[in-house]
Amino acid sequence: PRTTPPTESTPFLQFVPALSPSARIRTRMKKRALQRFHTEPASFLPYSSDARLGSVPMVPDTEGVTQHLASAGPNSTLLDVALGILERLAEVPGNSAEEVQFVRDCLLANTETTAMPCVLLNSQPGESGTPGEYDYLVSTYAKRDLSGASVPGSPPGSPMSRSRTPSMAMSVHPGDLWQIEVGDELDDEFETWAFNSFQLARKLPGRTLQFAGWKALEQFCGNTEIECSMDGNKVCKFLECAEEMYADQDTVLYHNNVHAADVTQCVHAAMGDLGFEDYFDTLSMMALLLGAIVHDLGHDGRTNNFHVNVGDDLALTYNDISVLENMHISKTFKLFSNSPDANVMDGLKLEQRTRLRKEMVEVVLGTDMSSHFGNIAEFKHLTEQIGSNPREWHQDSKAASSLRIVLLHAMDISNPTKPLALSDKWSNLLKQEFFLQGDEEKRLGLPVSPLCDRETVKFAAAQEGFFSFIVKPTFALLAELNPKVSDIVLTELARNTDEWEKRKRLEESQTA
């Protein structure tokens, strides 16, 4: 038996019980294997449950685990150790075999699956009068299909080590270049969460995104006391080109230039009205705003699922992985490369350009809805570990990356958190865009995607599920960092959810 507690420098074999020579050899092999994968020999310390998501778990220093490591050989993994512990627990009288099997299944499942609310996985087709009522949430917001098979995913790249960056500024301030008067009231409302982008589109048809992008970038990048700058003329040219690369409202009903302007304004309001500015340095705010501007660049009103099923050039180019999101961000940097007069990164230093590109790529890829449950699970764990101190988020590069990804994703799904009339207009446009895709899928003889069959979809039930299981948990996590989210966003969302629950009951009564 051990007489002294282990330390980092204590030889591994000192604490292994007396074993046969062959077992001792296997134990030495295990030590060598661990040393190959870690910079120091593995430390067998009392187990701690405060490890952050993605960190290497501490191996418990118990007799059963030690014997497992000594006998299993050098290729035994952490998962092997965990499953071995479960096997021993199953033999303990009073432990439920069903519960042990459930934990085993969770260990073997992917993160996206274990992050989903149980009700989504347990609901049966036909429940509440809606065929597959919650199936669309599983198929849309997780990288798995309805059969449970894993779907290949492309996790957004982790960011470079972050540091405080000098503020960016426009070299000129061409606020009057467009000679457009939007009115003082609408201009003031641009700062608020409840801003109506449709009113802006009526005032500035064809220039909605240009105005929103300029207002947002000027606000956060307008410090003139800087060592580097963005050329205001290039910013204007970039916004003009970006707006031209989006479809207009008559061509694509939802994923158009107005939606891009709306998401950009939401990021702007999140920094100011909701108070998230302290969580980002200026370069990261720029990445979020530019990411918002281009996050649906070139969208054709069809989903990733449609492109993959068709097997078109986009799906082949990006190997069925985040097809649209990869296209959006690729088009952006091709624009910068091919049009120097629109390259807003041109005035930045190399290290700033490198980091800005990395962060823009990660946030745009993070808008792939199939990444939702995995990204939210990681962000939830980080929120529990770090708390709400902005300094702590700045110091942890993984946490900063997760926050950027979740923030832009939240802005992309924020329509349910706006005043009901505004939220309803967005919902109806998205519904009609889905139906047009479903009509085309029928013509092509393809499986009709979730929510796209105008003849069978129960839209109120779908909206209620989307509000409750996707939007609310996302903003509830952001509210952990800033209580304004609860006061402004979740309050409106609760009112809208109540209304959709009423509509769902009416929908059910009409189809009963």
C-alpha positions as CSV (number, residue, x, y, z in Angstrom):
1,P,0.0,0.0,0.0
2,R,1.1,3.6,-0.6
3,T,2.4,5.5,2.4
4,T,2.9,8.9,0.9
5,P,0.7,11.0,-1.4
6,P,1.7,11.2,-5.1
7,T,3.3,14.3,-6.5
8,E,4.1,15.5,-10.0
9,S,7.7,14.2,-9.6
10,T,7.0,10.9,-8.0
11,P,7.9,7.9,-10.2
12,F,4.8,6.3,-11.6
13,L,5.7,2.7,-10.7
14,Q,6.2,3.5,-7.0
15,F,2.4,3.5,-6.5
16,V,1.6,0.4,-8.6
17,P,0.7,-2.6,-6.4
18,A,3.0,-5.6,-6.5
19,L,2.4,-7.2,-9.9
20,S,3.8,-10.1,-11.8
21,P,6.9,-9.4,-14.0
22,S,4.7,-9.4,-17.1
23,A,2.2,-7.1,-15.6
24,R,5.0,-4.7,-14.5
25,I,6.4,-4.8,-18.1
26,R,2.9,-3.9,-19.4
27,T,2.8,-1.1,-16.9
28,R,6.1,0.3,-18.1
29,M,4.7,0.1,-21.6
30,K,1.7,2.1,-20.4
31,K,4.0,4.7,-18.9
32,R,5.9,5.1,-22.2
33,A,2.7,5.4,-24.1
34,L,1.5,8.1,-21.9
35,Q,4.8,9.9,-22.1
36,R,4.5,9.9,-25.9
37,F,1.2,11.8,-25.8
38,H,2.0,14.2,-22.9
39,T,5.0,16.5,-22.3
40,E,5.2,15.0,-18.7
41,P,4.4,11.6,-17.3
42,A,0.8,11.2,-16.4
43,S,-0.1,12.3,-12.9
44,F,-2.4,10.1,-11.0
45,L,-4.0,12.5,-8.5
46,P,-7.3,12.6,-6.7
47,Y,-10.0,13.1,-9.3
48,S,-11.2,16.6,-9.9
49,S,-14.5,17.4,-11.7
50,D,-13.7,21.0,-12.6
51,A,-11.9,20.3,-15.8
52,R,-13.0,22.4,-18.7
53,L,-14.6,20.9,-21.8
54,G,-12.0,19.6,-24.1
55,S,-9.2,19.2,-21.5
56,V,-7.7,15.8,-20.7
57,P,-9.5,14.2,-17.8
58,M,-7.5,13.2,-14.8
59,V,-7.3,9.4,-14.5
60,P,-8.7,8.3,-11.1
61,D,-6.0,6.8,-8.7
62,T,-8.1,3.8,-7.7
63,E,-7.2,0.2,-7.3
64,G,-9.5,-0.8,-10.2
65,V,-8.1,1.7,-12.6
66,T,-4.5,1.0,-11.7
67,Q,-5.0,-2.7,-12.3
68,H,-6.8,-1.9,-15.6
69,L,-3.8,0.2,-16.8
70,A,-1.4,-2.5,-15.7
71,S,-3.2,-5.3,-17.6
72,A,-4.7,-3.6,-20.6
73,G,-1.5,-2.7,-22.3
74,P,-0.2,0.6,-23.7
75,N,-3.0,1.2,-26.1
76,S,-5.7,1.5,-23.5
77,T,-7.5,4.8,-24.0
78,L,-9.3,7.1,-21.5
79,L,-12.6,5.8,-22.9
80,D,-11.4,2.2,-22.2
81,V,-10.8,3.3,-18.6
82,A,-14.2,4.9,-18.3
83,L,-16.0,1.8,-19.8
84,G,-14.0,-0.4,-17.4
85,I,-15.2,1.7,-14.5
86,L,-18.8,1.3,-15.7
87,E,-18.4,-2.5,-15.9
88,R,-17.3,-2.6,-12.3
89,L,-20.1,-0.2,-11.2
90,A,-22.7,-2.5,-12.9
91,E,-21.6,-5.3,-10.6
92,V,-22.3,-3.3,-7.4
93,P,-25.5,-4.4,-5.8
94,G,-28.2,-1.7,-6.0
95,N,-26.9,0.0,-9.2
96,S,-29.4,0.0,-12.0
97,A,-28.1,-1.9,-15.1
98,E,-30.3,0.3,-17.2
99,E,-28.7,3.5,-15.9
100,V,-25.2,2.1,-16.3
101,Q,-26.0,1.2,-19.9
102,F,-27.3,4.7,-20.5
103,V,-24.1,6.3,-19.2
104,R,-22.1,3.8,-21.4
105,D,-24.2,4.9,-24.4
106,C,-23.6,8.5,-23.6
107,L,-19.8,8.0,-23.5
108,L,-19.9,6.4,-26.9
109,A,-22.2,9.1,-28.4
110,N,-21.0,12.3,-30.1
111,T,-21.1,15.7,-28.3
112,E,-23.9,16.9,-30.5
113,T,-26.1,14.0,-29.4
114,T,-25.5,14.3,-25.7
115,A,-26.0,18.1,-25.8
116,M,-29.6,17.8,-27.1
117,P,-32.6,18.1,-24.8
118,C,-34.0,14.7,-24.0
119,V,-37.4,15.6,-25.2
120,L,-36.1,16.1,-28.8
121,L,-34.6,12.6,-28.8
122,N,-37.6,10.9,-27.1
123,S,-40.4,12.5,-29.1
124,Q,-42.2,10.1,-31.4
125,P,-43.6,10.9,-34.9
126,G,-47.2,11.9,-34.7
127,E,-46.9,13.4,-31.2
128,S,-49.1,16.5,-30.7
129,G,-50.7,15.8,-34.0
130,T,-47.6,16.7,-36.0
131,P,-45.6,14.1,-38.0
132,G,-42.1,14.2,-36.6
133,E,-42.9,17.4,-34.7
134,Y,-39.4,17.8,-33.3
135,D,-37.5,15.7,-35.9
136,Y,-36.6,18.9,-37.9
137,L,-34.8,20.3,-34.8
138,V,-32.6,17.2,-34.6
139,S,-31.9,17.0,-38.3
140,T,-31.3,20.8,-38.7
141,Y,-29.3,21.8,-35.6
142,A,-27.1,18.7,-35.0
143,K,-24.6,17.0,-37.2
144,R,-26.6,13.7,-37.3
145,D,-29.4,12.3,-39.3
146,L,-32.7,11.0,-37.9
147,S,-31.4,7.4,-37.9
148,G,-28.7,8.5,-35.5
149,A,-25.8,8.1,-37.9
150,S,-23.1,10.6,-37.5
151,V,-22.7,13.2,-40.2
152,P,-19.2,14.5,-41.0
153,G,-18.7,18.0,-39.6
154,S,-16.1,20.7,-39.9
155,P,-15.6,22.3,-36.5
156,P,-14.7,26.0,-36.8
157,G,-10.9,26.5,-36.4
158,S,-9.6,27.6,-33.0
159,P,-8.4,31.2,-32.9
160,M,-4.8,32.3,-32.6
161,S,-3.7,33.5,-29.2
162,R,-5.5,36.7,-28.6
163,S,-4.1,40.0,-27.4
164,R,-5.4,43.4,-27.1
165,T,-5.2,45.1,-30.5
166,P,-4.9,48.8,-31.4
167,S,-8.3,50.2,-32.4
168,M,-9.0,50.3,-36.1
169,A,-10.2,53.6,-37.7
170,M,-11.5,54.8,-41.0
171,S,-9.0,56.9,-42.8
172,V,-11.9,59.0,-44.1
173,H,-15.5,59.4,-42.8
174,P,-17.7,59.3,-45.9
175,G,-21.0,59.4,-44.1
176,D,-22.4,61.7,-46.7
177,L,-21.1,59.8,-49.7
178,W,-24.6,58.3,-50.5
179,Q,-26.4,61.5,-49.9
180,I,-29.3,59.6,-48.4
181,E,-31.5,60.9,-45.6
182,V,-32.9,58.1,-43.5
183,G,-34.4,60.4,-40.8
184,D,-33.2,61.1,-37.3
185,E,-35.7,58.7,-35.7
186,L,-34.6,55.6,-37.7
187,D,-31.0,56.6,-37.3
188,D,-31.4,56.7,-33.5
189,E,-33.3,53.4,-33.5
190,F,-30.4,51.7,-35.3
191,E,-28.7,51.6,-31.8
192,T,-31.5,49.5,-30.3
193,W,-32.3,45.8,-30.2
194,A,-35.8,46.3,-31.6
195,F,-34.7,48.0,-34.8
196,N,-36.8,47.3,-37.8
197,S,-34.6,46.5,-40.8
198,F,-37.6,46.4,-43.1
199,Q,-38.2,50.2,-42.5
200,L,-34.5,50.7,-43.4
201,A,-35.0,48.7,-46.6
202,R,-38.0,50.8,-47.6
203,K,-35.9,54.0,-47.1
204,L,-32.8,52.6,-48.8
205,P,-33.8,50.0,-51.4
206,G,-30.7,48.3,-52.7
207,R,-28.5,50.0,-50.1
208,T,-29.8,48.6,-46.9
209,L,-26.7,46.5,-46.1
210,Q,-24.3,49.4,-47.1
211,F,-25.9,51.7,-44.6
212,A,-26.0,49.0,-41.8
213,G,-22.5,47.9,-42.4
214,W,-21.1,51.5,-42.5
215,K,-23.0,52.5,-39.4
216,A,-21.8,49.4,-37.5
217,L,-18.1,49.6,-38.6
218,E,-17.9,53.3,-38.1
219,Q,-19.2,53.1,-34.6
220,F,-16.7,50.5,-33.5
221,C,-13.7,51.2,-35.7
222,G,-13.8,55.0,-35.7
223,N,-11.0,55.8,-33.2
224,T,-8.5,58.1,-34.9
225,E,-5.7,57.6,-32.4
226,I,-4.4,54.5,-34.1
227,E,-1.2,53.0,-35.6
228,C,-3.1,51.5,-38.6
229,S,-6.3,52.3,-40.3
230,M,-9.1,51.0,-42.6
231,D,-9.5,53.0,-45.8
232,G,-13.0,54.4,-45.8
233,N,-13.3,54.4,-49.5
234,K,-12.4,50.7,-49.5
235,V,-15.0,50.0,-46.9
236,C,-17.6,51.7,-49.0
237,K,-16.6,49.7,-52.1
238,F,-16.6,46.5,-50.1
239,L,-20.1,47.1,-48.8
240,E,-21.3,48.0,-52.3
241,C,-19.8,44.8,-53.7
242,A,-21.2,42.7,-50.8
243,E,-24.7,44.0,-51.3
244,E,-24.5,43.3,-55.0
245,M,-23.5,39.7,-54.2
246,Y,-26.7,39.2,-52.2
247,A,-30.0,38.4,-53.8
248,D,-32.7,41.0,-53.4
249,Q,-36.0,40.5,-51.7
250,D,-37.8,39.6,-54.9
251,T,-35.4,36.8,-55.8
252,V,-34.6,35.2,-52.4
253,L,-37.4,35.9,-49.8
254,Y,-35.4,35.5,-46.6
255,H,-31.6,35.0,-47.1
256,N,-31.1,38.3,-48.9
257,N,-29.4,41.7,-48.4
258,V,-32.0,42.8,-45.8
259,H,-31.4,39.7,-43.7
260,A,-27.6,40.5,-43.8
261,A,-28.3,44.1,-42.8
262,D,-30.5,42.9,-39.9
263,V,-27.9,40.5,-38.6
264,T,-25.2,43.2,-38.9
265,Q,-27.4,45.6,-36.9
266,C,-28.0,42.9,-34.3
267,V,-24.3,42.5,-33.7
268,H,-24.0,46.2,-33.5
269,A,-26.9,46.3,-30.9
270,A,-25.4,43.4,-29.0
271,M,-22.2,45.3,-28.5
272,G,-23.9,48.5,-27.5
273,D,-27.5,48.0,-26.3
274,L,-26.9,44.6,-24.7
275,G,-23.4,45.5,-23.4
276,F,-21.1,42.9,-25.0
277,E,-18.5,45.3,-26.2
278,D,-16.3,44.7,-23.1
279,Y,-15.9,41.0,-24.1
280,F,-14.1,41.8,-27.4
281,D,-11.1,43.8,-28.5
282,T,-11.6,45.9,-31.6
283,L,-10.2,43.3,-34.0
284,S,-12.6,40.7,-32.8
285,M,-15.5,43.2,-33.0
286,M,-14.4,43.9,-36.6
287,A,-14.4,40.1,-37.3
288,L,-17.9,39.8,-35.9
289,L,-19.2,42.7,-37.9
290,L,-17.6,41.7,-41.2
291,G,-18.7,38.2,-40.5
292,A,-22.3,39.4,-40.1
293,I,-22.1,41.4,-43.3
294,V,-20.9,38.4,-45.4
295,H,-22.4,35.5,-43.4
296,D,-24.9,34.6,-46.2
297,L,-23.1,36.1,-49.1
298,G,-24.4,34.6,-52.4
299,H,-27.1,32.6,-50.7
300,D,-29.6,31.1,-53.2
301,G,-32.5,30.5,-50.9
302,R,-31.8,26.7,-50.6
303,T,-30.4,24.8,-47.6
304,N,-27.2,22.8,-47.3
305,N,-29.4,19.7,-47.3
306,F,-30.8,20.6,-50.7
307,H,-27.3,21.2,-52.3
308,V,-26.0,17.9,-50.9
309,N,-29.0,15.9,-52.2
310,V,-28.7,17.5,-55.6
311,G,-25.0,16.9,-55.6
312,D,-24.3,20.2,-57.3
313,D,-21.0,22.0,-57.8
314,L,-21.2,23.6,-54.3
315,A,-21.6,20.3,-52.6
316,L,-18.8,18.7,-54.7
317,T,-16.5,21.7,-54.0
318,Y,-17.0,21.6,-50.2
319,N,-17.4,17.8,-49.9
320,D,-20.9,18.1,-48.4
321,I,-19.5,19.9,-45.3
322,S,-21.0,23.3,-44.3
323,V,-21.6,23.8,-48.0
324,L,-23.1,27.3,-48.0
325,E,-21.1,28.6,-45.1
326,N,-17.8,27.6,-46.8
327,M,-19.1,29.3,-50.0
328,H,-20.0,32.5,-48.2
329,I,-16.6,33.0,-46.6
330,S,-14.7,31.8,-49.6
331,K,-16.5,34.4,-51.8
332,T,-15.6,37.1,-49.2
333,F,-11.8,36.5,-49.4
334,K,-11.9,36.1,-53.1
335,L,-13.5,39.5,-53.3
336,F,-10.7,40.9,-51.1
337,S,-8.1,39.2,-53.3
338,N,-9.6,40.0,-56.7
339,S,-10.7,43.6,-56.0
340,P,-8.0,45.6,-54.2
341,D,-10.3,48.6,-54.0
342,A,-12.7,46.6,-51.8
343,N,-10.0,44.9,-49.6
344,V,-10.8,46.4,-46.2
345,M,-7.9,44.4,-44.7
346,D,-5.3,46.1,-46.8
347,G,-4.2,48.6,-44.2
348,L,-3.7,46.1,-41.4
349,K,-0.5,44.5,-40.3
350,L,0.2,40.9,-41.4
351,E,-0.5,39.5,-37.9
352,Q,-3.7,41.4,-37.7
353,R,-4.8,40.3,-41.2
354,T,-4.0,36.7,-40.3
355,R,-6.0,36.8,-37.1
356,L,-8.9,38.7,-38.6
357,R,-9.2,36.1,-41.4
358,K,-9.1,33.2,-38.9
359,E,-11.8,34.8,-36.7
360,M,-14.0,35.7,-39.7
361,V,-13.8,32.1,-41.0
362,E,-14.7,30.6,-37.6
363,V,-17.7,32.8,-37.0
364,V,-19.2,32.3,-40.5
365,L,-18.7,28.5,-40.4
366,G,-20.3,28.7,-36.9
367,T,-23.6,29.8,-38.5
368,D,-24.1,26.4,-39.9
369,M,-27.2,25.3,-38.1
370,S,-26.0,21.7,-37.8
371,S,-23.2,23.0,-35.5
372,H,-25.8,24.4,-33.0
373,F,-25.9,21.7,-30.3
374,G,-22.2,21.1,-30.3
375,N,-21.3,24.8,-30.1
376,I,-23.9,25.5,-27.4
377,A,-22.7,22.5,-25.3
378,E,-19.1,23.8,-25.4
379,F,-20.2,27.4,-24.6
380,K,-22.4,26.3,-21.7
381,H,-19.5,24.5,-20.1
382,L,-17.2,27.4,-20.6
383,T,-19.8,29.8,-19.1
384,E,-20.1,27.6,-16.0
385,Q,-16.3,27.5,-15.6
386,I,-15.4,31.2,-16.4
387,G,-18.4,33.2,-15.2
388,S,-19.2,36.6,-16.5
389,N,-15.9,38.5,-16.1
390,P,-14.9,39.9,-19.5
391,R,-11.2,39.8,-18.5
392,E,-11.4,36.0,-18.0
393,W,-12.9,35.6,-21.5
394,H,-10.2,37.7,-23.0
395,Q,-7.5,35.6,-21.4
396,D,-8.8,32.2,-22.6
397,S,-8.5,31.9,-26.4
398,K,-10.8,28.9,-26.6
399,A,-13.5,30.7,-24.6
400,A,-13.1,33.8,-26.7
401,S,-13.5,31.7,-29.9
402,S,-16.6,30.0,-28.5
403,L,-18.2,33.3,-27.5
404,R,-17.6,34.8,-30.9
405,I,-19.2,31.8,-32.6
406,V,-22.2,31.7,-30.4
407,L,-22.8,35.5,-30.5
408,L,-23.0,35.6,-34.3
409,H,-25.1,32.4,-34.4
410,A,-27.4,34.0,-31.9
411,M,-27.8,37.1,-34.0
412,D,-28.6,34.9,-37.0
413,I,-31.5,33.2,-35.1
414,S,-32.6,36.3,-33.2
415,N,-35.9,37.0,-35.1
416,P,-38.0,35.3,-32.5
417,T,-36.7,37.8,-29.9
418,K,-38.0,40.9,-31.7
419,P,-41.5,42.5,-31.3
420,L,-44.1,40.1,-32.5
421,A,-45.2,41.9,-35.7
422,L,-41.6,42.1,-36.8
423,S,-40.8,38.6,-35.7
424,D,-43.9,37.3,-37.6
425,K,-42.8,39.0,-40.8
426,W,-39.4,37.3,-40.7
427,S,-41.0,33.9,-39.9
428,N,-43.4,34.2,-42.8
429,L,-40.6,35.0,-45.3
430,L,-38.5,32.1,-44.1
431,K,-41.6,29.8,-44.3
432,Q,-42.3,30.8,-47.9
433,E,-38.6,30.3,-48.8
434,F,-38.7,26.8,-47.3
435,F,-41.9,26.0,-49.3
436,L,-40.3,27.1,-52.5
437,Q,-37.4,24.7,-51.8
438,G,-39.9,21.9,-51.1
439,D,-41.7,22.6,-54.4
440,E,-38.4,22.3,-56.2
441,E,-37.5,19.1,-54.3
442,K,-40.7,17.5,-55.4
443,R,-40.1,18.5,-59.0
444,L,-36.6,17.0,-58.9
445,G,-37.9,13.8,-57.2
446,L,-35.8,14.5,-54.1
447,P,-36.8,13.9,-50.4
448,V,-38.6,17.0,-49.2
449,S,-36.5,18.7,-46.5
450,P,-37.8,19.4,-43.0
451,L,-40.4,22.2,-42.9
452,C,-40.4,22.5,-46.7
453,D,-43.6,20.6,-47.6
454,R,-46.3,23.2,-47.7
455,E,-49.0,20.5,-47.7
456,T,-48.0,18.8,-44.5
457,V,-45.9,21.1,-42.3
458,K,-47.4,22.2,-39.0
459,F,-45.6,25.5,-38.8
460,A,-46.9,26.7,-35.4
461,A,-45.7,23.5,-33.7
462,A,-42.3,23.9,-35.5
463,Q,-42.0,27.5,-34.4
464,E,-42.9,26.7,-30.8
465,G,-40.1,24.0,-30.8
466,F,-37.6,26.3,-32.4
467,F,-38.3,29.1,-29.9
468,S,-38.2,26.7,-26.9
469,F,-35.3,24.4,-27.7
470,I,-33.0,26.5,-29.9
471,V,-33.5,30.2,-29.4
472,K,-34.2,30.3,-25.7
473,P,-31.3,28.2,-24.4
474,T,-28.9,30.2,-26.7
475,F,-29.9,33.6,-25.3
476,A,-30.2,32.2,-21.8
477,L,-26.5,31.4,-21.9
478,L,-25.7,34.9,-23.2
479,A,-27.8,36.2,-20.3
480,E,-25.4,34.5,-17.9
481,L,-22.8,36.9,-19.1
482,N,-25.0,40.0,-19.3
483,P,-28.3,40.4,-17.5
484,K,-29.5,42.9,-20.2
485,V,-30.1,39.9,-22.4
486,S,-32.7,38.7,-19.9
487,D,-34.3,42.1,-19.5
488,I,-34.5,42.9,-23.2
489,V,-34.3,39.8,-25.3
490,L,-35.7,36.9,-23.2
491,T,-38.7,39.0,-22.1
492,E,-39.7,39.6,-25.7
493,L,-39.0,36.0,-26.5
494,A,-41.3,34.8,-23.7
495,R,-44.2,36.9,-25.0
496,N,-43.7,35.6,-28.5
497,T,-43.4,32.0,-27.3
498,D,-46.8,32.3,-25.5
499,E,-48.4,33.5,-28.7
500,W,-47.0,30.6,-30.7
501,E,-48.2,28.2,-28.1
502,K,-51.7,29.5,-28.6
503,R,-51.3,29.2,-32.4
504,K,-50.0,25.7,-32.0
505,R,-53.1,24.7,-30.0
506,L,-55.3,26.3,-32.6
507,E,-53.4,24.4,-35.3
508,E,-53.9,21.2,-33.5
509,S,-57.6,21.8,-33.0
510,Q,-58.0,22.5,-36.8
511,T,-56.3,19.2,-37.8
512,A,-57.9,17.0,-35.1
